[in-house]
Amino acid sequence: MSHKNLEIERLRAVAVLLTIMVHAPFKQLFSPYLYSSFTGVDLFFVISGFVVSRSFLATLPDALGASPVERLERSKQSIIAFYLRRVFRIAPSAFFYIFLYWILALVMKATGSVALFARPADVFREGIAFAGGIYNYAMAYHSIPTNMAHYYSLSIEEHFYLLAPLLLVLCGRTSYRLAASAVGVGLVLFVARPMTSISIADLSHTRFDELLYGVIIALLVHKYRHLSVWRFQSIADGGTVHSSALVNMLRHPCTRSVLKALIGFALCALLALLPGVLNTDILGGSSTQFYFSSAAFCGYALVSVALVTLASLERGWILNIRGLTRLLEYIGGRSYSIYLGHVLLLLVYNDLYFRYYENIPDFIKLTRAGYVLQFALFLAVVLALAESTYRLVEKPCIGVGKRVIGSVTEARA
């Protein structure tokens, strides 16, 4: 991509905030309908499929060749650069936090903690599983502890990144790429999920559909982005000579801006509310089967696709609200570090909170104001840790990756 899509950054912020919301132990602050707003990961998957596909397609040569072998040969440099870029983007921060997990587990064990997290050997096992690329499958089959359960989504994306460049190169044309993506979605929905006997939430072959939706958006964005349907003025001008009062009102830029922001906000709210509404057990019912079912995931994906499609237009549909955009873009830019670090801080918080519960003033632990204060402090620490990681690990390593890719490109030239 030639520039950073700021609306995608805002969606990243929405996704990571939804993830924090479902993990945070401050659920007393939220409606029961928001207790299970885990759909941030679904949104992350569609965003990831869109962003990495669009950026990779931009690096491919114009003429790929007639045969698959010729396409691979001409695209070899782009494929190598893609893999290197992904490694330097994902691995440094991920392993930094695994190391931090291990250090804190050692400290907590030495200070007498009996929490499950205070087991350095378990953290080491999880780190090895992630390094081997099998974390999500090992977790789904209960072969490892789940202190770093949120790393399952990283494993799913890693598996997708191994396959996506080859799919885009071997198919050659946009029509073939779309057909291959559609076939991939069909295999997930009608083969992989029905044949899977355990939870479909954590496995790569049952979650690739959301990443493939992002690929499809990236393949079509140039075709639909400039359609007149997205330009209200052209539609209004093509209407009757005597425009209605409603049409005249909608011609005003401020009115259109407010309507766009409301539509974007409504879709974000729908994505947040879907799991909690479907999870009837939390609302006093007796069934928890649907909200982790294939049909439920299709619903989450549909809303996520709508949001990413609107963001791809870059026309102000995604939370373009004065005073809020800068904050969301900041959070979106650090969303990866926030995602990695917030669970670690929650584990430490839970251990210390219950170990020293008797020493905590009642106004902090037993009142809504106390929960608000705790949540605010927690978010502040999460952002501080993420900012530190972003500046000291994530950004420098991305810079190193660019230099390595430049060196490899020059060597192959």
Protein Blocks (a to p, Z undefined) as FASTA:
>chain_A
ZZdcfklmmmmmmmmmmmmmmmpcclmmpcfklmmmmklmmmmmmmmmmmmmmmmmmmpc
fblbjbfklmmmmmmmmmmmmmmmmmmmmmmmmmmmmmmmmmmmmmmmmnopabfklpmk
lmmmmmmmmmnopmmmmmmnopaccklmmmmmmmmmmmmmmmmmmmmmmnopamlmmmmm
mmmmmmmmmmmmmmpmbdfklpmklmmmmmmmmmmmmmmmmmmmmpmklmmklmmmmmcf
bdcfklmmmmpmklmmmmmmmmmmmmmmmmmmmmmmmmmmlnopabfklmmcmklmmmmm
mmmmmmmmmmmnonopnopaghjlmmmmmmmmmmmmmmmmmmmmmmmmmmmmmmmmmmpc
fklmmcfklmmmmmmmmmmmmmmmmmmmmmmmmmmmmmmmmmmmmmmmmmmZZ
